[in-house]
Amino acid sequence: SITKERTEIILQGTSSLDPKDPTAVWEEFEFKCKPGDLRRRPCLISPYHYRLDWLMWFAAFQTYEQNEWLIHLAGKLLAQDEQTLSLLATNPFAGRDPP
């Protein structure tokens, strides 16, 4: 069965030197098919799923301690790892310093 509500993990980064600064602008890493921007048309690739997007859905039901790969994913995004970024729809820090 599928739940009626869907909890989502959102990965964001900021270029602010002080991430706790209330004026810091946080930018979201968009996934190829994971729900995100409400203005974006839904992705339809049935019967298959993008593996990372699928894992993000299930990771939202648990803690990051139960999904240690999330910490590694965040580290790869901070390092601007090209292979990891290729799994995403957009990199808000493309052409800029990493968050």
C-alpha positions in Angstrom: 0.0 0.0 0.0 1.0 3.6 -0.4 0.6 6.2 2.3 -1.7 9.2 1.8 0.9 11.6 2.9 4.5 11.7 1.6 7.4 12.9 3.7 10.3 14.2 1.6 14.0 14.7 2.3 15.1 17.9 0.7 18.8 18.5 0.2 19.8 22.2 0.2 23.0 24.2 0.2 24.0 27.8 0.8 26.9 30.0 -0.4 26.6 32.0 2.8 29.6 32.1 5.0 27.3 31.9 8.0 24.5 29.3 7.3 22.7 30.4 10.5 22.4 33.9 9.2 18.6 34.6 8.6 19.5 36.3 5.3 21.3 33.1 4.0 19.8 31.9 0.7 19.3 28.1 0.6 19.1 26.5 -2.8 17.6 23.1 -3.4 19.3 20.2 -5.3 16.5 18.9 -7.7 16.3 15.2 -8.4 15.2 13.9 -11.8 11.9 12.3 -10.7 11.6 12.9 -6.9 8.7 15.3 -6.1 10.1 18.8 -5.6 9.2 22.0 -7.4 5.4 22.1 -7.7 5.6 24.0 -11.0 7.6 21.1 -12.6 5.6 18.5 -14.5 5.7 15.1 -12.8 8.1 12.6 -14.1 6.7 9.4 -15.6 9.0 6.6 -16.4 6.9 3.6 -15.5 7.4 0.7 -14.8 10.9 1.8 -13.8 12.2 4.3 -11.2 15.4 6.3 -10.8 17.1 4.4 -8.1 18.4 7.4 -6.1 14.9 9.1 -6.2 13.3 5.8 -5.0 15.8 5.5 -2.2 15.2 9.1 -1.1 11.5 8.2 -0.8 12.1 5.3 1.6 14.8 7.1 3.5 12.2 9.7 4.5 10.5 7.1 6.6 13.6 6.5 8.7 16.5 8.5 10.3 19.8 9.3 8.7 21.4 6.9 11.1 19.5 4.1 9.4 20.5 5.5 6.0 24.2 6.3 6.3 24.4 6.6 2.5 22.7 10.0 2.9 25.7 11.4 4.7 28.0 10.1 1.9 25.6 11.6 -0.7 25.8 15.0 1.0 29.6 14.8 1.2 29.7 14.1 -2.6 27.5 17.0 -3.3 29.7 19.3 -1.1 32.7 18.0 -3.1 30.9 18.7 -6.4 31.5 15.1 -7.5 30.5 15.0 -11.2 29.3 11.4 -11.1 27.0 12.1 -8.2 25.8 15.4 -9.7 24.9 13.5 -12.9 22.2 11.6 -10.8 20.4 14.9 -10.2 18.3 17.1 -12.4 19.9 20.4 -11.4 23.0 21.6 -9.5 22.2 25.1 -8.1 25.9 25.6 -7.6 27.1 24.8 -11.2 29.9 27.2 -12.1 30.2 28.5 -8.6 32.0 27.5 -5.4 30.4 24.5 -3.7 28.1 25.1 -0.8 
